[in-house]
Amino acid sequence: MSRTRLPALSIDAPARHAALPARLGTILASHTMVDVYAALVPPLIGVLQIRCDLTDVQKAWLLGIGSLSSGLSQPLGAWISDRADSRLFGALGLLLAAVCLSCIGLADSFASLVALFVVGMIGVGVYHPVGASSVGQIADQLPGRRRSLGISFFFVFGMAGGIAGSLIAGRVAAAGDAGFDLLRYALVPGVLVAMALHLCIRRVPHRSHGHDLITFDEGELARRWSMIVLLYLANAMRFTVNVTLYFLAVLWAEALVRESSPALAAEAVVKRGGEIAGLLNALLIVGMAAGGFAAGALIPRGREKWFLVGVPVLLSPAVVAWGGAGLWGGYACALLSGVGFASMIPVTLSLGQRLLPHRTSLASGLMLGGAWAVAVAGPRTAQYCLGTLRWDIEQTFLFPTALLLASGLICLPLSARTLRLTAHDDAH
């Protein structure tokens, strides 16, 4: 392998070190904001079904369409952003998400709901690779070149936004029309943060300084790309588990409400179920944030392989146990499930950027959106299990459990030697 060690990149050199904390803080705040909007719709799916007269199949497809829109837009937006050498897509994505997803209550049909949701999730998608790459580039300038830790903070701040969005959605579900009327005003802070984000990151470079000097021999390059493929497939499974559990959380909560209060009307069931689902989704995200931060902060560089394999395998029982749990048991299982499927995502994001140091936005787009696009199949497969195979809700949790197990086992062929090489590169 032929490699050239690169000097640290330069970001607005005269006041570089003084500007880094403010830039990082702005990006982290923007990630919180965009994930607030992204988390609004899943807990509201039962209420939206009634408001927009959706069938069960349309309800299942809606979350999948959102995943597909967000996922496909990420690598495409990253590629265009790299080609144009522009960070504009970060602010533009946040702007689209803020306007469309905060106005989701304006939808009165499946078509209008899809239009608002798809455009909003495209915004969520194009934001993420730009934001993740910018954090990685800036954090690499901190003492110790803390790319992995910076990305973990990025991940955790996004999870905080997801928690807030899920809890807000639960309150909107309980408030009905009044909640949706107030929700549209949530676009204002998103627009303001988008403007601040653009000013903050517009000059952050896409690639390491001297990226054109990086060379790998064919064998090393093929090895790195094969690992990118494995990490991509593992993340695709993890994100499919994520979206499937968002979908099943609503159905599980509604089933629990019907079982405990069989006399309730359908509208009351979905409202109460939406509140419970909002808390379940928030607990999923708490688990995701805690696991992601711990992984980024504690796993030694170059030693990631057995964590990538072991964590999903060890925590997969929490997913299958959720299906048969009571309310409080379901809350505990949601928390552990979040750790199980999400704690390794920031690790794979950092690894992707280190494996392809000359294509950090592309690596980020593949690990995030490229993998997220596959999650479109999750809710629809769960609905197939429920409707066509006639599985009950407890049995249907076997599907995400199997995916979580597979996401760990597929990482077994990762090359420990190449991981150690990327750790060496990252440390210098």
N, C-alpha and C positions, 0 to 999 in steps of 0.2 A: 504494500500500500504506500502510495506517495501522498504526503500531507504537508501543508505549510501552516505553521502556527501563526495565528493572526493577532495583531494588536487590538487593544480594546477599541470599540467603535466610539466615534465622537458624536455627542449630541449637544449642539449649541455650546461649544466648548467654554466660553468665558464664565458662564454661571452654571456649568453643567451640574456640579454636585449640589449646589443650593437648590436647583430646580427639580432634582429627582424626586424628593418626597411629595412636592405639590403635584407633579405629573402623575406619580403613582396613585396618589389619593384621588385625583380626578377620574382616572381610569377605573379604579375600584368602585367609586361611587356610581359611575355610569353603568358598570356591570350589575350592581345592585338594582339600579333603576330598570334596565332592560329586562331583567329576570322577574321583576315585579309584574310587568305587563305579560310576560310569557306564562306566568303561573295563574293568571286570572281565569282562563277558560275551563281547564279540567274540572275543578270543583263545581262549576256552574252548568255542567253538561246536562244534568237532569232538569234543571230549571229552563235552560235553553231549549230542551226537547219539547217542553210544553209551550213555551212562548212562540217557537217557530214551527210547531207541529211536525217534529221529526219522527221518522220510524226508528226502530232499534238499530237497523243496519246503518242508517244515516248517522245516528249518534256514534256508532263504533267507527265509521269512516272519518268522522269529523276530526277526532284527535290524530288519526293516522295521516290525514291530509295536512294537518299542521306540522307534524313531524317531517313529512316529505318536503314541504315547502321550505322549512327552516334548514333541513339537511342539505338539499340540493343547492340552495343559495349560498351555502358556506364555502365549499371549494370553488364554485364559480366566482363568487365575490372576491375570494382570496386571489384567484388567478388574475382577474381584471385589476384588482388593487396592486398586485405586483407589477403587472405590465404597465400600468399607468404611473407607478411609483407614487401612489397617493393614498393617504389615510382617510380620505373623505367618506369612504363607505362606513366607517365606524359611527360617525355622527349621523349620517343619512339613515343607517339601520335603526338607531335609537329613535330617530324622529318618526319613521314609519310605524314602529312598534307602539310608540306613545299615542299617536293619533288614531290608529285603527283598533288596537286592542282595548283602549279605554272607552271607545265608542261601540263596543260589541253589543250593548243594549239597544242600539238603533236597528239591529237586524230584526226583520219580521217574517223571514222565510229562509229556507235552506240555502237558496242561492245567495241572498245578501249576507247571511251568516258566513258562508264559505268565502265570499269576497273579502269581507273585513278580516277574517281569521287568517286567510292565506297571505294577504298583503302584509298584515302585522307580523306574521311568523317569518316571512321573507326578510323583513326588517331585523327581527331577532337573529336570523341566520347570518346576514351579511355583517352584522356588528361583531360577532364572536371571534372569527379568526384575526380581524384587525386588532381587537382589544387584547386577545391573548398574546399575539405576536408583539405588540407594543409593550406589554408588561414584561415579557421575556427579555426583550432588548434592553429595557431600562433597568430591570433587576440585575441584569448581567454586569451593570456598572457599579453595583453596590459592593462594599468590601466582602471578599469571598466569592464574588460572582454568584449570587444566590438566585439563579434562574428558577430552580425547582421550587424554592420557598416562595418566590414572587408569584409564580403560577398558582401555587396552593392558596395564597391570599386571594388571588383573582377568583379562583374556584369558590372559596368560602364566601366572599362578598356576593357572588352570584347566588349562592344558596340562601344567603340572608334575604336577598330580594325575592327568591322563590317562596320562602317562609312567609314574608310579608304579603306577597301576592295571594297565597293560598288562604291566609287568614282574612284578608280583605274580601276575597271571593266568598268566603263563608258568610260574612256579614251582609254582602250584597244579596246572596241567596235568601237569607232570612228576611231582608227588608223588601224584597220583591221589586216592584216598579220604581219605588222611591230610591232604592239602592242603585239601580241602573241609571236613573236620572243623575245622581250625584257622581257616578263613576266616570262619566265623560269629562268632568273637570280635572281628572287625574292626568290628562295630557299636558297640562301646563308645566309641571316640574320636569317632565320628560323633554319638552322642547328646550327649556333653559339649560338642562344638563347637556343636551346634545350640542348646543352652541359652545359651552365651556369645553367639552371634549374635543371638538374640532380645533380650537385654539391651542389645546394642550398637546395634541399628538401629531399635528400636521407636518412637523419636521422630524419625527422619529423615523429613522431609516428602516427599510424592510429587511435588510440583510446585514450580516456582520461586515464590518469594515474590512476590505480586502477579500470579499467573498469570491471574486473572480480568480483568486490565486489558489482556491481549494481544489485539490485533485485527489481522486481515489482511483486505484486500479480497478479493473472490471470485476474481479472477484469480490473485493471489498464493497464496491457499490451494489453489486447484486445481493450480497449478504445483508446490507443495510436495507435495501428495498424489500427483501423477503421478510425482515423483521417488521417493517412498516406495515406490510400486508397482514401479518399475524396480529399486530396491535390494533389495526383497523377492524379486523373481524371480531376480535374480543370486545372492542368498544361498541361495535354494531349490536352485539348480543346484549351488552350492558344497557345501552340506550333502549333497546326493545323491551327489556325487563322494566326499565323506568316507565315508559309510556304505558305498557300493559298494566302495571300496578296502579298508575293514575286512574286508568279506566276501571279496573276491578275494584278499586277503593270506593268508587261511587256506587257500583252495584252491590258490593258487600255491605256498605253503610245502609243503603235502602232496604236490603233484605233484613238487616238487623232491626231497623225501625219497624218494618212490617211484622216481624216475628214478635217484637215486644209490644206493639200497639196495633193489633190487626184491625181495629175499627177506624183508623185514620183514613181520610180521603187521600187520593193519589197525589194531589198537589201538596198536601201537608207532608206526605212521606218524602217527596223529592226535596222539599225545603229543609226538613230535618236531616235528611240524608246528605244534602249539600253542606250543611254545617259540619257534620261528622267527617265527611270526605275532605273538607278544607283542613281540618285538624290532622287527619291522617296524612294528607299530602305535606302539611307543614312538618310533621314528624319524620316522614321520609326524607325531607330536605335537611332537617337537623342531622339525621344520620349521615346523609351525603356530605354535609359540611364538616362534621366532626371527623369522619373517616378520611376525607380528602385532605384536611389540614394536617392530621396526624401523619398520614402517609408522606406528604410532601416535606414535613419538618423532620421526621424521624428515620425514614428509610435511607440508608447510606447510598450515595451515588455508586452505580455499578453493581449493586446487590439487589436490584429490583425483582429479578426473575421469580424467586420463590414466594414473594409477596403477591405478585401478579397471579400466580397459580393458587396459592393457599387461601387467601382471604375470601374469594368468591365460593370456593368449595366448602370452607368451614362454616360460612354464614348462610348457605343456601337452605338449611333446615328452617330458618326463620320465615322464609317465603311460604313454604308449604304449610307451616304451622298456622300462618295467618288465616287461611281459609276456614279453619275450624275453631278459631279462637272467639272468645267473647269480646266485648267492647274494649276493656282495658288490656286484655291479651293482644287484641288487634293493634292497639296503640304501640305496645312494646315490639311486636313483630314488624310494624312499619318502620320503627326507628332502626332496628337491626338490619332490616332489608336494605335500607338506604346505605348503611355502611357497607353491606355486602356487594352491592352492584356499582357503587359510585366512588369508593375510596381510591380505587386504582386509576380513575380517569385523569386526574391531574398528573399522576406519574407517567401515564402514556403520553400526555401532551408534552411534558418536558422531554421525555425520551424521543418523541417524534422530532422536536426541534433540534435536539442534539444529533440525531441520526442524519438529518438533512439540514446542516447549518447554513447552507446556501439557499434554502427554500423554507424559511421558518413559517411564513404565512400559509404556504401550501401544506406543510406538515400539520399546522394547527387546524386548517380547514378539513383535512382528512380525518384527523383524530376526533374532531368535534362534529361538524356538519356532515361530512361524508359518511361517517358512521351513523349519525342521527337519522339520515334519510331512510335507512333500512327499517327503522322503528315503525314506519307506516304499517308494517304487517302485524304489529303486536296486538292492538285492539281488535282488528278484524279477525285474527286467529282466535283470540279469546271468545269473540262473539260466535265464531264457527263452532268452537267447543261447546258453548252453551246452547246454541240454537240447533245445529245440525247433529252433533254427536250426543246431545241431550245430557251433557255433564251438568252437575250442579255447581254452585259457586265454589265449594270447597275443592272439588276435583279440578276445576279450571286453574287453580293456583299451581297445579303440577307443571303447567306450560312454562311460566316464568322461572320456576325452580330449575327445570331442566336446562333452560338457556343460561342461567347463572352458573350452574355447574360447568357447562361447556365453555363459558367465557374464561374460566380458570384453566381448564385442561388444555385449551388450544394454545396457551402460552408455554407449554412444556418444551417445544422445539427452539425457543429463543436462545440465541448464542450468548452465553455468559461472558465469553472473551470480548465480543463486540460491545457489550454493555460496559465492561471495564474500560475499553478504549474511549467510549463516549464520556465516561466519568473523568478520565484523564484530560480529555479536551476541554470539558466544562470547568475544570478546576484551574485552568491556566489561561 
